[in-house]
Amino acid sequence: MTGSYQSPVNIDTKKAKENNKVKFAFDFQPFENLTLQLFDQAGQLSVNLSDYSRSNKLSFWNEQGERFEYFLESYQWKVGSEHTIDNRQYSAELQIIHKQFATQRKVIMSILFDEEIYLKSA
């Protein structure tokens, strides 16, 4: 999609409408013996998981009932959310990035956090 559907997005709760035709489901498997590759991209912490993506997928059904599969590519943490709700920026945002292999299209799901996040070393 293009135009008004691209990032960053502000969700206006007064105008938001429920859509029961669009659905999604996760099929994630646990990671074992995972070595994380961390990247700092302009103040964003990124974890590349592309080597593990085929066993972790997001299925998405559009309004016409067509099913699309996207595979886990990476996680990105952002301090100071990119997206907002009612123009309010949150303390942090976790973006879970999925990609279709054939088309290279991406679906990004975001979780917004209300409190400060501290990374502690072991």
N, CA, C and O atoms as a GROMACS GRO file, in nm:
protein
  488
    1MET      N    1   0.083  -0.117   0.000
    1MET     CA    2   0.000   0.000   0.000
    1MET      C    3   0.088   0.124   0.000
    1MET      O    4   0.203   0.119   0.045
    2THR      N    5   0.036   0.230  -0.049
    2THR     CA    6   0.112   0.353  -0.057
    2THR      C    7   0.034   0.468   0.003
    2THR      O    8  -0.081   0.452   0.045
    3GLY      N    9   0.098   0.582   0.007
    3GLY     CA   10   0.030   0.703   0.050
    3GLY      C   11   0.002   0.707   0.198
    3GLY      O   12   0.095   0.696   0.278
    4SER      N   13  -0.123   0.723   0.237
    4SER     CA   14  -0.161   0.746   0.376
    4SER      C   15  -0.141   0.625   0.465
    4SER      O   16  -0.158   0.636   0.586
    5TYR      N   17  -0.106   0.509   0.409
    5TYR     CA   18  -0.088   0.389   0.490
    5TYR      C   19   0.057   0.369   0.534
    5TYR      O   20   0.084   0.276   0.609
    6GLN      N   21   0.150   0.453   0.489
    6GLN     CA   22   0.290   0.436   0.522
    6GLN      C   23   0.324   0.506   0.653
    6GLN      O   24   0.247   0.587   0.704
    7SER      N   25   0.441   0.473   0.705
    7SER     CA   26   0.489   0.527   0.833
    7SER      C   27   0.529   0.672   0.818
    7SER      O   28   0.561   0.717   0.708
    8PRO      N   29   0.527   0.747   0.927
    8PRO     CA   30   0.468   0.712   1.056
    8PRO      C   31   0.316   0.727   1.053
    8PRO      O   32   0.260   0.804   0.974
    9VAL      N   33   0.251   0.652   1.141
    9VAL     CA   34   0.106   0.651   1.146
    9VAL      C   35   0.060   0.708   1.280
    9VAL      O   36   0.115   0.675   1.386
   10ASN      N   37  -0.040   0.794   1.275
   10ASN     CA   38  -0.109   0.839   1.395
   10ASN      C   39  -0.249   0.778   1.392
   10ASN      O   40  -0.324   0.796   1.297
   11ILE      N   41  -0.283   0.704   1.497
   11ILE     CA   42  -0.417   0.646   1.507
   11ILE      C   43  -0.505   0.745   1.582
   11ILE      O   44  -0.482   0.776   1.698
   12ASP      N   45  -0.606   0.794   1.513
   12ASP     CA   46  -0.704   0.884   1.572
   12ASP      C   47  -0.819   0.798   1.623
   12ASP      O   48  -0.900   0.750   1.544
   13THR      N   49  -0.826   0.778   1.753
   13THR     CA   50  -0.924   0.684   1.810
   13THR      C   51  -1.068   0.729   1.789
   13THR      O   52  -1.160   0.648   1.793
   14LYS      N   53  -1.089   0.859   1.765
   14LYS     CA   54  -1.225   0.906   1.740
   14LYS      C   55  -1.273   0.868   1.601
   14LYS      O   56  -1.394   0.859   1.577
   15LYS      N   57  -1.180   0.844   1.510
   15LYS     CA   58  -1.216   0.808   1.373
   15LYS      C   59  -1.193   0.660   1.341
   15LYS      O   60  -1.237   0.612   1.237
   16ALA      N   61  -1.126   0.589   1.430
   16ALA     CA   62  -1.095   0.448   1.405
   16ALA      C   63  -1.222   0.363   1.406
   16ALA      O   64  -1.312   0.386   1.486
   17LYS      N   65  -1.226   0.266   1.315
   17LYS     CA   66  -1.341   0.176   1.306
   17LYS      C   67  -1.292   0.032   1.309
   17LYS      O   68  -1.188  -0.001   1.252
   18GLU      N   69  -1.368  -0.055   1.375
   18GLU     CA   70  -1.335  -0.196   1.380
   18GLU      C   71  -1.362  -0.258   1.243
   18GLU      O   72  -1.462  -0.227   1.177
   19ASN      N   73  -1.272  -0.347   1.200
   19ASN     CA   74  -1.289  -0.417   1.072
   19ASN      C   75  -1.272  -0.566   1.097
   19ASN      O   76  -1.160  -0.615   1.110
   20ASN      N   77  -1.383  -0.638   1.104
   20ASN     CA   78  -1.380  -0.781   1.132
   20ASN      C   79  -1.342  -0.866   1.011
   20ASN      O   80  -1.325  -0.987   1.023
   21LYS      N   81  -1.330  -0.804   0.894
   21LYS     CA   82  -1.294  -0.879   0.773
   21LYS      C   83  -1.144  -0.901   0.761
   21LYS      O   84  -1.101  -1.000   0.703
   22VAL      N   85  -1.066  -0.810   0.815
   22VAL     CA   86  -0.920  -0.823   0.812
   22VAL      C   87  -0.877  -0.903   0.935
   22VAL      O   88  -0.913  -0.869   1.048
   23LYS      N   89  -0.800  -1.010   0.911
   23LYS     CA   90  -0.758  -1.098   1.022
   23LYS      C   91  -0.611  -1.133   1.007
   23LYS      O   92  -0.555  -1.125   0.898
   24PHE      N   93  -0.550  -1.172   1.119
   24PHE     CA   94  -0.412  -1.219   1.113
   24PHE      C   95  -0.391  -1.323   1.222
   24PHE      O   96  -0.463  -1.327   1.322
   25ALA      N   97  -0.289  -1.408   1.201
   25ALA     CA   98  -0.254  -1.512   1.298
   25ALA      C   99  -0.104  -1.530   1.296
   25ALA      O  100  -0.040  -1.524   1.191
   26PHE      N  101  -0.046  -1.554   1.414
   26PHE     CA  102   0.097  -1.578   1.428
   26PHE      C  103   0.123  -1.727   1.440
   26PHE      O  104   0.045  -1.800   1.501
   27ASP      N  105   0.232  -1.774   1.382
   27ASP     CA  106   0.282  -1.909   1.403
   27ASP      C  107   0.431  -1.897   1.430
   27ASP      O  108   0.513  -1.910   1.339
   28PHE      N  109   0.465  -1.871   1.555
   28PHE     CA  110   0.605  -1.852   1.593
   28PHE      C  111   0.654  -1.974   1.670
   28PHE      O  112   0.582  -2.029   1.753
   29GLN      N  113   0.774  -2.014   1.641
   29GLN     CA  114   0.839  -2.125   1.709
   29GLN      C  115   0.947  -2.069   1.802
   29GLN      O  116   1.002  -1.963   1.774
   30PRO      N  117   0.976  -2.139   1.911
   30PRO     CA  118   1.081  -2.089   2.001
   30PRO      C  119   1.218  -2.096   1.933
   30PRO      O  120   1.243  -2.184   1.850
   31PHE      N  121   1.304  -2.004   1.970
   31PHE     CA  122   1.441  -2.003   1.920
   31PHE      C  123   1.527  -2.082   2.017
   31PHE      O  124   1.516  -2.065   2.138
   32GLU      N  125   1.614  -2.167   1.963
   32GLU     CA  126   1.709  -2.241   2.046
   32GLU      C  127   1.848  -2.213   1.994
   32GLU      O  128   1.872  -2.208   1.873
   33ASN      N  129   1.941  -2.195   2.087
   33ASN     CA  130   2.081  -2.168   2.052
   33ASN      C  131   2.092  -2.052   1.954
   33ASN      O  132   2.166  -2.059   1.855
   34LEU      N  133   2.020  -1.949   1.981
   34LEU     CA  134   2.014  -1.833   1.894
   34LEU      C  135   2.127  -1.736   1.926
   34LEU      O  136   2.146  -1.700   2.042
   35THR      N  137   2.199  -1.697   1.826
   35THR     CA  138   2.300  -1.592   1.840
   35THR      C  139   2.240  -1.465   1.781
   35THR      O  140   2.210  -1.460   1.661
   36LEU      N  141   2.224  -1.365   1.863
   36LEU     CA  142   2.164  -1.240   1.817
   36LEU      C  143   2.268  -1.153   1.749
   36LEU      O  144   2.381  -1.140   1.795
   37GLN      N  145   2.227  -1.094   1.639
   37GLN     CA  146   2.309  -0.993   1.572
   37GLN      C  147   2.241  -0.860   1.597
   37GLN      O  148   2.131  -0.835   1.548
   38LEU      N  149   2.306  -0.775   1.674
   38LEU     CA  150   2.248  -0.647   1.711
   38LEU      C  151   2.309  -0.537   1.625
   38LEU      O  152   2.430  -0.535   1.602
   39PHE      N  153   2.226  -0.447   1.578
   39PHE     CA  154   2.270  -0.336   1.496
   39PHE      C  155   2.213  -0.208   1.555
   39PHE      O  156   2.095  -0.202   1.589
   40ASP      N  157   2.296  -0.107   1.565
   40ASP     CA  158   2.248   0.024   1.608
   40ASP      C  159   2.233   0.108   1.482
   40ASP      O  160   2.332   0.147   1.421
   41GLN      N  161   2.108   0.136   1.445
   41GLN     CA  162   2.080   0.213   1.324
   41GLN      C  163   2.018   0.346   1.365
   41GLN      O  164   1.897   0.354   1.388
   42ALA      N  165   2.100   0.449   1.373
   42ALA     CA  166   2.051   0.582   1.408
   42ALA      C  167   1.970   0.583   1.536
   42ALA      O  168   1.860   0.638   1.540
   43GLY      N  169   2.022   0.522   1.641
   43GLY     CA  170   1.955   0.520   1.769
   43GLY      C  171   1.849   0.414   1.785
   43GLY      O  172   1.774   0.416   1.883
   44GLN      N  173   1.839   0.321   1.691
   44GLN     CA  174   1.743   0.213   1.697
   44GLN      C  175   1.817   0.082   1.714
   44GLN      O  176   1.915   0.057   1.644
   45LEU      N  177   1.773   0.000   1.805
   45LEU     CA  178   1.832  -0.132   1.825
   45LEU      C  179   1.760  -0.232   1.736
   45LEU      O  180   1.638  -0.247   1.746
   46SER      N  181   1.833  -0.300   1.649
   46SER     CA  182   1.774  -0.392   1.553
   46SER      C  183   1.830  -0.531   1.575
   46SER      O  184   1.950  -0.548   1.596
   47VAL      N  185   1.743  -0.633   1.570
   47VAL     CA  186   1.784  -0.773   1.583
   47VAL      C  187   1.746  -0.844   1.454
   47VAL      O  188   1.628  -0.858   1.422
   48ASN      N  189   1.847  -0.890   1.380
   48ASN     CA  190   1.824  -0.958   1.252
   48ASN      C  191   1.795  -1.106   1.280
   48ASN      O  192   1.876  -1.176   1.339
   49LEU      N  193   1.677  -1.152   1.236
   49LEU     CA  194   1.636  -1.291   1.257
   49LEU      C  195   1.609  -1.363   1.126
   49LEU      O  196   1.539  -1.465   1.125
   50SER      N  197   1.661  -1.312   1.016
   50SER     CA  198   1.627  -1.367   0.884
   50SER      C  199   1.667  -1.513   0.868
   50SER      O  200   1.604  -1.586   0.791
   51ASP      N  201   1.771  -1.559   0.939
   51ASP     CA  202   1.810  -1.700   0.930
   51ASP      C  203   1.705  -1.793   0.992
   51ASP      O  204   1.705  -1.913   0.963
   52TYR      N  205   1.617  -1.741   1.075
   52TYR     CA  206   1.517  -1.820   1.146
   52TYR      C  207   1.375  -1.794   1.094
   52TYR      O  208   1.278  -1.843   1.152
   53SER      N  209   1.363  -1.719   0.988
   53SER     CA  210   1.233  -1.667   0.948
   53SER      C  211   1.136  -1.772   0.896
   53SER      O  212   1.015  -1.756   0.915
   54ARG      N  213   1.182  -1.875   0.831
   54ARG     CA  214   1.089  -1.971   0.769
   54ARG      C  215   1.006  -2.047   0.872
   54ARG      O  216   0.900  -2.100   0.838
   55SER      N  217   1.050  -2.054   0.995
   55SER     CA  218   0.972  -2.124   1.097
   55SER      C  219   0.887  -2.029   1.180
   55SER      O  220   0.824  -2.071   1.278
   56ASN      N  221   0.884  -1.901   1.143
   56ASN     CA  222   0.808  -1.801   1.217
   56ASN      C  223   0.734  -1.713   1.117
   56ASN      O  224   0.794  -1.633   1.046
   57LYS      N  225   0.600  -1.730   1.114
   57LYS     CA  226   0.526  -1.657   1.011
   57LYS      C  227   0.402  -1.587   1.067
   57LYS      O  228   0.351  -1.619   1.174
   58LEU      N  229   0.359  -1.490   0.988
   58LEU     CA  230   0.237  -1.416   1.012
   58LEU      C  231   0.147  -1.440   0.893
   58LEU      O  232   0.186  -1.413   0.779
   59SER      N  233   0.027  -1.492   0.916
   59SER     CA  234  -0.072  -1.508   0.809
   59SER      C  235  -0.169  -1.391   0.819
   59SER      O  236  -0.213  -1.354   0.928
   60PHE      N  237  -0.202  -1.333   0.704
   60PHE     CA  238  -0.286  -1.214   0.698
   60PHE      C  239  -0.395  -1.237   0.593
   60PHE      O  240  -0.366  -1.278   0.481
   61TRP      N  241  -0.521  -1.211   0.631
   61TRP     CA  242  -0.634  -1.220   0.538
   61TRP      C  243  -0.688  -1.080   0.516
   61TRP      O  244  -0.718  -1.009   0.612
   62ASN      N  245  -0.699  -1.039   0.389
   62ASN     CA  246  -0.751  -0.906   0.359
   62ASN      C  247  -0.904  -0.908   0.360
   62ASN      O  248  -0.965  -1.010   0.391
   63GLU      N  249  -0.965  -0.797   0.325
   63GLU     CA  250  -1.112  -0.785   0.329
   63GLU      C  251  -1.181  -0.878   0.231
   63GLU      O  252  -1.298  -0.912   0.250
   64GLN      N  253  -1.111  -0.921   0.126
   64GLN     CA  254  -1.168  -1.014   0.027
   64GLN      C  255  -1.147  -1.159   0.068
   64GLN      O  256  -1.188  -1.250  -0.004
   65GLY      N  257  -1.082  -1.182   0.183
   65GLY     CA  258  -1.058  -1.318   0.230
   65GLY      C  259  -0.933  -1.383   0.173
   65GLY      O  260  -0.909  -1.501   0.196
   66GLU      N  261  -0.854  -1.307   0.097
   66GLU     CA  262  -0.730  -1.362   0.042
   66GLU      C  263  -0.626  -1.373   0.152
   66GLU      O  264  -0.610  -1.282   0.233
   67ARG      N  265  -0.554  -1.485   0.154
   67ARG     CA  266  -0.454  -1.511   0.258
   67ARG      C  267  -0.315  -1.483   0.203
   67ARG      O  268  -0.282  -1.520   0.090
   68PHE      N  269  -0.233  -1.415   0.285
   68PHE     CA  270  -0.095  -1.386   0.250
   68PHE      C  271  -0.007  -1.429   0.368
   68PHE      O  272  -0.047  -1.413   0.483
   69GLU      N  273   0.111  -1.483   0.338
   69GLU     CA  274   0.204  -1.522   0.444
   69GLU      C  275   0.328  -1.434   0.439
   69GLU      O  276   0.385  -1.408   0.334
   70TYR      N  277   0.366  -1.389   0.557
   70TYR     CA  278   0.486  -1.308   0.575
   70TYR      C  279   0.572  -1.377   0.680
   70TYR      O  280   0.519  -1.436   0.774
   71PHE      N  281   0.703  -1.370   0.663
   71PHE     CA  282   0.795  -1.441   0.752
   71PHE      C  283   0.878  -1.342   0.832
   71PHE      O  284   0.917  -1.236   0.783
   72LEU      N  285   0.904  -1.379   0.957
   72LEU     CA  286   0.976  -1.292   1.050
   72LEU      C  287   1.113  -1.257   0.994
   72LEU      O  288   1.191  -1.345   0.956
   73GLU      N  289   1.142  -1.128   0.990
   73GLU     CA  290   1.272  -1.081   0.940
   73GLU      C  291   1.356  -1.023   1.053
   73GLU      O  292   1.474  -1.057   1.067
   74SER      N  293   1.296  -0.935   1.134
   74SER     CA  294   1.374  -0.871   1.240
   74SER      C  295   1.281  -0.805   1.342
   74SER      O  296   1.161  -0.790   1.321
   75TYR      N  297   1.344  -0.766   1.453
   75TYR     CA  298   1.280  -0.682   1.554
   75TYR      C  299   1.356  -0.550   1.555
   75TYR      O  300   1.478  -0.548   1.535
   76GLN      N  301   1.286  -0.442   1.578
   76GLN     CA  302   1.353  -0.313   1.597
   76GLN      C  303   1.292  -0.242   1.717
   76GLN      O  304   1.170  -0.226   1.727
   77TRP      N  305   1.381  -0.201   1.808
   77TRP     CA  306   1.339  -0.122   1.924
   77TRP      C  307   1.367   0.024   1.894
   77TRP      O  308   1.474   0.057   1.844
   78LYS      N  309   1.272   0.110   1.923
   78LYS     CA  310   1.290   0.253   1.906
   78LYS      C  311   1.255   0.321   2.036
   78LYS      O  312   1.147   0.300   2.091
   79VAL      N  313   1.346   0.403   2.086
   79VAL     CA  314   1.320   0.479   2.207
   79VAL      C  315   1.260   0.612   2.163
   79VAL      O  316   1.324   0.692   2.095
   80GLY      N  317   1.137   0.632   2.203
   80GLY     CA  318   1.054   0.736   2.148
   80GLY      C  319   0.984   0.674   2.027
   80GLY      O  320   1.047   0.653   1.923
   81SER      N  321   0.856   0.644   2.042
   81SER     CA  322   0.785   0.569   1.937
   81SER      C  323   0.781   0.646   1.806
   81SER      O  324   0.772   0.769   1.805
   82GLU      N  325   0.788   0.573   1.697
   82GLU     CA  326   0.772   0.631   1.563
   82GLU      C  327   0.625   0.663   1.538
   82GLU      O  328   0.592   0.766   1.479
   83HIS      N  329   0.538   0.575   1.584
   83HIS     CA  330   0.394   0.589   1.562
   83HIS      C  331   0.330   0.649   1.687
   83HIS      O  332   0.386   0.642   1.797
   84THR      N  333   0.212   0.708   1.668
   84THR     CA  334   0.144   0.774   1.779
   84THR      C  335  -0.004   0.735   1.782
   84THR      O  336  -0.059   0.690   1.682
   85ILE      N  337  -0.066   0.753   1.898
   85ILE     CA  338  -0.210   0.736   1.913
   85ILE      C  339  -0.264   0.868   1.966
   85ILE      O  340  -0.220   0.918   2.070
   86ASP      N  341  -0.360   0.924   1.894
   86ASP     CA  342  -0.414   1.056   1.926
   86ASP      C  343  -0.301   1.158   1.945
   86ASP      O  344  -0.304   1.240   2.036
   87ASN      N  345  -0.202   1.151   1.856
   87ASN     CA  346  -0.085   1.240   1.852
   87ASN      C  347   0.005   1.228   1.974
   87ASN      O  348   0.088   1.315   1.997
   88ARG      N  349  -0.010   1.123   2.053
   88ARG     CA  350   0.075   1.102   2.170
   88ARG      C  351   0.188   1.007   2.134
   88ARG      O  352   0.163   0.895   2.088
   89GLN      N  353   0.310   1.051   2.154
   89GLN     CA  354   0.425   0.965   2.133
   89GLN      C  355   0.451   0.886   2.262
   89GLN      O  356   0.443   0.941   2.372
   90TYR      N  357   0.482   0.758   2.246
   90TYR     CA  358   0.507   0.670   2.360
   90TYR      C  359   0.657   0.659   2.388
   90TYR      O  360   0.739   0.696   2.304
   91SER      N  361   0.691   0.608   2.507
   91SER     CA  362   0.831   0.599   2.551
   91SER      C  363   0.915   0.514   2.458
   91SER      O  364   1.031   0.548   2.430
   92ALA      N  365   0.858   0.403   2.409
   92ALA     CA  366   0.933   0.313   2.322
   92ALA      C  367   0.836   0.238   2.231
   92ALA      O  368   0.716   0.235   2.255
   93GLU      N  369   0.893   0.178   2.128
   93GLU     CA  370   0.814   0.101   2.032
   93GLU      C  371   0.895  -0.020   1.987
   93GLU      O  372   1.012  -0.008   1.952
   94LEU      N  373   0.831  -0.135   1.988
   94LEU     CA  374   0.891  -0.256   1.932
   94LEU      C  375   0.822  -0.282   1.799
   94LEU      O  376   0.700  -0.299   1.793
   95GLN      N  377   0.901  -0.285   1.691
   95GLN     CA  378   0.847  -0.317   1.560
   95GLN      C  379   0.889  -0.459   1.524
   95GLN      O  380   1.007  -0.492   1.525
   96ILE      N  381   0.791  -0.543   1.492
   96ILE     CA  382   0.815  -0.682   1.452
   96ILE      C  383   0.795  -0.685   1.301
   96ILE      O  384   0.683  -0.669   1.252
   97ILE      N  385   0.903  -0.707   1.228
   97ILE     CA  386   0.903  -0.691   1.083
   97ILE      C  387   0.896  -0.828   1.016
   97ILE      O  388   0.976  -0.917   1.043
   98HIS      N  389   0.797  -0.843   0.926
   98HIS     CA  390   0.776  -0.966   0.850
   98HIS      C  391   0.787  -0.934   0.702
   98HIS      O  392   0.756  -0.822   0.659
   99LYS      N  393   0.833  -1.032   0.622
   99LYS     CA  394   0.853  -1.008   0.479
   99LYS      C  395   0.807  -1.128   0.398
   99LYS      O  396   0.824  -1.243   0.441
  100GLN      N  397   0.749  -1.102   0.281
  100GLN     CA  398   0.720  -1.207   0.184
  100GLN      C  399   0.847  -1.230   0.102
  100GLN      O  400   0.909  -1.133   0.057
  101PHE      N  401   0.886  -1.355   0.083
  101PHE     CA  402   1.009  -1.381   0.009
  101PHE      C  403   0.994  -1.348  -0.139
  101PHE      O  404   1.085  -1.290  -0.198
  102ALA      N  405   0.882  -1.384  -0.199
  102ALA     CA  406   0.864  -1.367  -0.344
  102ALA      C  407   0.851  -1.220  -0.385
  102ALA      O  408   0.907  -1.179  -0.486
  103THR      N  409   0.776  -1.142  -0.308
  103THR     CA  410   0.746  -1.004  -0.347
  103THR      C  411   0.831  -0.900  -0.275
  103THR      O  412   0.837  -0.785  -0.318
  104GLN      N  413   0.896  -0.939  -0.166
  104GLN     CA  414   0.972  -0.847  -0.080
  104GLN      C  415   0.882  -0.747  -0.006
  104GLN      O  416   0.932  -0.653   0.055
  105ARG      N  417   0.750  -0.767  -0.012
  105ARG     CA  418   0.658  -0.680   0.062
  105ARG      C  419   0.674  -0.706   0.211
  105ARG      O  420   0.709  -0.817   0.253
  106LYS      N  421   0.649  -0.603   0.290
  106LYS     CA  422   0.666  -0.616   0.436
  106LYS      C  423   0.538  -0.578   0.509
  106LYS      O  424   0.459  -0.495   0.464
  107VAL      N  425   0.521  -0.642   0.624
  107VAL     CA  426   0.418  -0.605   0.721
  107VAL      C  427   0.492  -0.580   0.852
  107VAL      O  428   0.572  -0.663   0.896
  108ILE      N  429   0.465  -0.467   0.911
  108ILE     CA  430   0.531  -0.432   1.037
  108ILE      C  431   0.424  -0.414   1.144
  108ILE      O  432   0.332  -0.333   1.130
  109MET      N  433   0.437  -0.492   1.249
  109MET     CA  434   0.346  -0.481   1.363
  109MET      C  435   0.420  -0.410   1.475
  109MET      O  436   0.535  -0.443   1.505
  110SER      N  437   0.355  -0.313   1.537
  110SER     CA  438   0.418  -0.234   1.641
  110SER      C  439   0.349  -0.253   1.775
  110SER      O  440   0.227  -0.266   1.783
  111ILE      N  441   0.431  -0.254   1.879
  111ILE     CA  442   0.382  -0.255   2.016
  111ILE      C  443   0.438  -0.129   2.081
  111ILE      O  444   0.559  -0.108   2.082
  112LEU      N  445   0.350  -0.046   2.135
  112LEU     CA  446   0.392   0.079   2.198
  112LEU      C  447   0.402   0.059   2.349
  112LEU      O  448   0.317  -0.006   2.410
  113PHE      N  449   0.507   0.117   2.408
  113PHE     CA  450   0.532   0.102   2.552
  113PHE      C  451   0.518   0.238   2.620
  113PHE      O  452   0.563   0.340   2.568
  114ASP      N  453   0.455   0.236   2.737
  114ASP     CA  454   0.424   0.357   2.810
  114ASP      C  455   0.531   0.396   2.911
  114ASP      O  456   0.531   0.509   2.960
  115GLU      N  457   0.621   0.308   2.942
  115GLU     CA  458   0.723   0.333   3.044
  115GLU      C  459   0.861   0.327   2.983
  115GLU      O  460   0.879   0.274   2.873
  116GLU      N  461   0.957   0.381   3.054
  116GLU     CA  462   1.096   0.373   3.009
  116GLU      C  463   1.145   0.229   3.013
  116GLU      O  464   1.107   0.152   3.101
  117ILE      N  465   1.228   0.194   2.919
  117ILE     CA  466   1.286   0.060   2.911
  117ILE      C  467   1.435   0.071   2.934
  117ILE      O  468   1.501   0.156   2.874
  118TYR      N  469   1.489  -0.012   3.021
  118TYR     CA  470   1.632  -0.012   3.049
  118TYR      C  471   1.689  -0.148   3.012
  118TYR      O  472   1.637  -0.251   3.053
  119LEU      N  473   1.796  -0.147   2.934
  119LEU     CA  474   1.865  -0.271   2.900
  119LEU      C  475   1.976  -0.290   3.003
  119LEU      O  476   2.059  -0.202   3.022
  120LYS      N  477   1.976  -0.406   3.069
  120LYS     CA  478   2.077  -0.435   3.170
  120LYS      C  479   2.174  -0.538   3.113
  120LYS      O  480   2.132  -0.634   3.047
  121SER      N  481   2.300  -0.519   3.139
  121SER     CA  482   2.398  -0.619   3.097
  121SER      C  483   2.403  -0.730   3.200
  121SER      O  484   2.377  -0.708   3.319
  122ALA      N  485   2.435  -0.850   3.154
  122ALA     CA  486   2.435  -0.968   3.242
  122ALA      C  487   2.552  -0.966   3.335
  122ALA      O  488   2.568  -1.058   3.416
   0.00000   0.00000   0.00000
